[in-house]
Amino acid sequence: MTSTSGPADSRTAVAPVPKDASTVVLLRDGTDGLEVFLLRRVKEMAFAGGMTVFPGGGVDASDIDTEIGWAGPDASWWAERFATDERTAKALVCAAVRETFEECGVLLAGPTADSVVSDTARYTHERTRLEARELSFTDFLAREGLVLRSDLLRPWANWITPVGEKRRYDTRFFVAAAPDGQDADGATSEAEAVRWLGPQDALAQWRGGDTVLLPPTWAQLVSLTGYARVADVLAAEPEIPVILPVLENDPGTGVRVRFPDQQDYYAAGAHPWSPRLEDGGTAPASAQ
């Protein structure tokens, strides 16, 4: 089921086809409860520049039709959860694990089907080559004798960039616990700052104007405020409707994105069309 918040306009006829993408909401149990890993993207990025986001990105050609060691739910299970075909589902899971490793150094893979890498520092060089597209994720896993752990991921949400944006993504959101012994970092060219925060604290920073959240990021943070611990999130089985926001003109901001339960988003906090971006922020695409 696709959920929209209004009719599309004449831009529909020339809308680019959304590219498949994966985003991972990385979780850990902090002293005061659940925490999420967030990155603030460098402003120069063509997509979501200056925004605070979760690790993620588009499916790469090397994620498709891969032959890799795999542990956990198979492609058919993921295809059912995300209402897609098995080929796409497998690529989405591969992209989720690859992007998480590239962007924050967390690797959801291990030498066996029931283990996970305890320290990823040994793979620093390979991580750099992966980000530069000098090494495929398939070759990396094969060379290191690693098995992708799809069982460490859970399906969470599905948002599509609105019609009218030049860059469009069909983004599947996953949740995952940060493995013991692995440290999420900001050693990527795509982020200028990273931080672990409780969902409520992340939303409080947004309301205070310290960060700017795209609607999908905001919506996932809101959804996580109802959970106390990582185990509670991983045990959840949320419905995953396809959310397709709608761009519309607004007398005050010039553009507005309409999406389910948007009232609180516009009631408080900086959003991507806010005057708070006049100091150098960029106009966004609206789903990541």
C-alpha positions in Angstrom: 0.0 0.0 0.0 1.3 3.5 -0.9 0.3 6.3 1.4 0.2 9.8 0.0 -1.1 13.1 1.4 -2.6 14.7 -1.7 -2.7 14.6 -5.5 0.5 14.8 -7.5 0.7 17.6 -10.1 1.8 17.9 -13.7 5.4 17.1 -12.7 4.4 13.4 -12.4 4.8 12.9 -16.2 8.5 13.8 -16.1 9.4 12.4 -12.7 12.6 10.4 -12.6 12.3 6.8 -11.4 13.3 6.5 -7.8 16.6 4.7 -7.2 16.5 1.9 -4.6 18.3 2.9 -1.4 18.9 1.5 2.1 19.1 3.4 5.4 20.1 1.8 8.7 19.0 3.2 12.1 21.9 2.0 14.2 20.9 1.5 17.9 22.6 0.9 21.3 21.5 0.9 24.9 22.9 4.0 26.7 23.0 4.9 30.3 19.6 6.6 30.1 18.0 4.2 27.6 17.8 3.8 23.8 20.3 5.7 21.6 20.6 6.2 17.9 23.6 7.0 15.7 23.2 10.2 13.7 25.4 11.9 11.1 25.4 15.5 9.9 26.1 15.4 6.2 28.6 17.9 4.7 26.8 20.8 3.1 28.5 20.2 -0.3 26.7 16.9 -0.8 24.2 16.9 -3.7 21.6 15.0 -1.6 20.6 15.9 2.0 23.6 18.3 2.3 23.7 19.8 5.8 21.0 17.4 7.1 21.2 15.2 10.1 20.5 11.6 8.9 21.1 7.9 9.6 23.8 6.0 7.7 22.6 4.9 4.2 22.7 5.4 0.5 21.7 4.1 -2.9 22.0 0.5 -4.0 25.2 0.1 -5.9 25.6 -2.1 -9.0 27.9 -4.4 -7.0 25.1 -5.1 -4.5 23.0 -6.7 -7.2 23.2 -10.4 -8.2 26.0 -11.0 -5.6 27.2 -14.4 -4.5 28.2 -14.0 -0.9 28.1 -15.8 2.4 24.7 -15.1 4.0 23.3 -15.8 7.4 19.7 -15.1 8.5 16.5 -14.5 6.7 16.8 -15.1 3.0 15.9 -12.8 0.1 12.3 -14.1 -0.1 11.7 -13.1 3.5 13.0 -9.6 2.9 11.1 -9.3 -0.3 7.8 -10.1 1.5 8.5 -7.5 4.2 9.4 -4.8 1.8 6.9 -5.7 -0.9 9.4 -6.1 -3.6 11.1 -8.9 -5.7 13.8 -11.1 -4.3 16.6 -9.7 -6.5 15.9 -6.2 -5.2 15.5 -7.4 -1.6 18.9 -9.0 -1.6 20.5 -5.9 -3.1 18.8 -3.7 -0.4 20.2 -5.8 2.4 23.7 -5.8 0.9 23.5 -2.1 0.5 22.4 -1.6 4.1 25.4 -3.6 5.4 27.8 -2.0 3.0 26.7 1.6 3.6 26.7 1.1 7.4 30.3 0.0 7.2 31.4 2.7 4.8 29.8 5.5 6.7 30.4 4.6 10.3 32.7 1.6 10.4 30.1 -0.8 11.8 30.2 -4.2 10.0 27.2 -6.5 10.3 29.2 -9.6 9.2 31.4 -12.2 10.8 33.7 -15.2 10.1 30.8 -17.6 10.8 27.0 -17.6 10.6 26.7 -17.0 14.3 29.6 -14.6 14.9 30.3 -10.9 14.2 33.6 -9.0 13.7 34.7 -7.7 17.1 36.9 -4.9 15.8 36.7 -3.4 12.3 39.9 -1.2 12.7 41.8 -3.9 10.7 39.7 -3.1 7.7 40.3 0.6 7.5 42.1 0.5 4.2 39.4 -1.7 2.7 36.7 0.6 4.0 38.4 3.6 2.2 38.5 1.6 -1.0 34.9 0.6 -0.7 33.8 4.2 -0.3 35.9 5.2 -3.3 34.3 2.3 -5.3 37.7 0.8 -5.9 36.6 -2.4 -4.2 33.3 -4.2 -4.3 31.6 -5.3 -1.2 31.3 -8.8 -2.6 35.0 -9.1 -3.1 35.7 -7.6 0.3 33.6 -10.2 2.1 35.0 -13.0 0.0 38.7 -12.0 0.6 38.2 -11.6 4.3 36.1 -14.8 4.6 33.1 -13.0 6.1 29.4 -13.9 6.2 26.8 -11.2 5.8 24.5 -11.3 8.9 21.0 -10.4 7.6 19.6 -11.6 10.9 21.1 -8.6 12.7 18.8 -6.3 10.7 15.1 -5.7 11.0 12.8 -4.0 8.4 11.4 -0.8 9.7 9.9 1.7 7.1 9.7 2.7 3.4 9.7 6.3 2.1 10.0 7.5 -1.5 11.3 10.9 -2.5 8.4 13.1 -3.7 7.6 13.7 -7.4 9.2 17.0 -8.3 12.7 16.3 -6.9 15.6 15.9 -9.3 17.0 13.1 -7.2 14.5 10.5 -6.1 15.0 7.4 -3.9 12.9 4.5 -2.8 14.4 4.1 0.6 13.9 1.1 2.8 14.7 1.7 6.5 16.3 -1.0 8.6 17.1 -1.1 12.4 20.1 -2.8 13.8 22.0 -3.1 17.1 25.6 -1.9 17.1 27.7 -5.1 17.7 29.7 -5.3 20.9 33.2 -4.2 20.4 32.6 -2.1 17.3 32.8 1.7 17.5 30.6 3.8 15.2 32.7 6.8 14.0 32.6 9.6 11.5 35.5 8.6 9.3 33.8 9.2 6.1 34.0 12.0 3.5 30.2 12.4 3.7 29.8 13.5 7.3 31.1 16.5 9.2 29.9 15.4 12.6 28.4 12.2 14.2 26.8 11.6 17.5 24.8 9.1 19.6 21.6 10.5 21.0 18.4 9.3 22.5 15.5 9.8 20.1 13.9 12.3 22.5 17.2 14.2 22.8 17.6 14.2 19.0 14.1 15.6 18.5 14.8 18.2 21.2 17.9 19.4 19.4 15.8 19.7 16.2 13.1 21.7 18.0 15.8 24.0 19.3 17.1 24.7 15.8 20.4 22.9 16.3 19.8 20.4 13.6 17.7 20.0 10.5 15.8 16.8 9.9 14.2 15.5 6.7 10.6 14.2 7.2 11.7 10.5 7.0 14.4 10.9 9.6 12.1 12.8 11.9 9.4 10.2 11.5 11.8 7.3 12.5 13.0 9.2 15.5 9.4 9.8 16.6 8.6 6.1 16.1 11.5 5.1 18.3 10.5 7.3 21.3 8.1 4.5 22.3 10.9 2.0 23.0 13.1 1.8 26.1 15.7 -0.7 24.9 17.3 -2.1 21.7 15.7 -5.5 22.4 12.3 -3.9 22.4 12.9 -2.4 18.9 14.3 -5.6 17.5 11.3 -7.5 18.8 8.8 -5.1 17.1 7.0 -6.0 13.9 5.8 -2.7 12.4 3.6 -2.4 9.4 5.5 -0.9 6.5 3.3 1.1 4.2 5.0 2.9 1.3 5.1 6.6 2.2 5.2 8.9 -0.8 5.1 12.5 0.4 3.7 15.2 -1.9 5.3 18.5 -2.7 3.1 21.6 -2.6 3.5 25.3 -2.8 3.2 27.2 0.5 2.7 31.0 0.8 5.1 31.2 3.7 8.0 28.9 2.6 7.5 28.5 -1.1 7.4 24.7 -0.8 6.1 22.2 1.6 6.1 18.4 1.8 2.9 16.8 2.8 3.1 13.4 4.5 1.2 11.4 7.2 1.2 12.9 10.7 3.0 16.0 9.6 1.4 18.4 12.1 4.1 18.0 14.7 6.9 18.3 12.2 5.8 21.7 11.0 4.6 22.9 14.5 8.1 23.0 15.9 11.7 22.8 14.9 13.8 23.7 11.9 12.8 22.0 8.6 14.7 22.0 5.3 12.7 25.0 4.0 13.3 27.1 7.1 15.0 30.5 7.1 17.5 28.9 9.5 19.3 27.5 6.4 20.1 31.0 5.1 23.6 30.7 6.6 24.7 28.3 3.9 22.5 25.3 4.0 21.2 23.7 0.8 17.7 23.0 -0.4 17.1 19.3 0.1 15.6 16.3 -1.5 12.9 15.2 0.7 13.4 11.5 1.5 16.4 9.6 2.7 
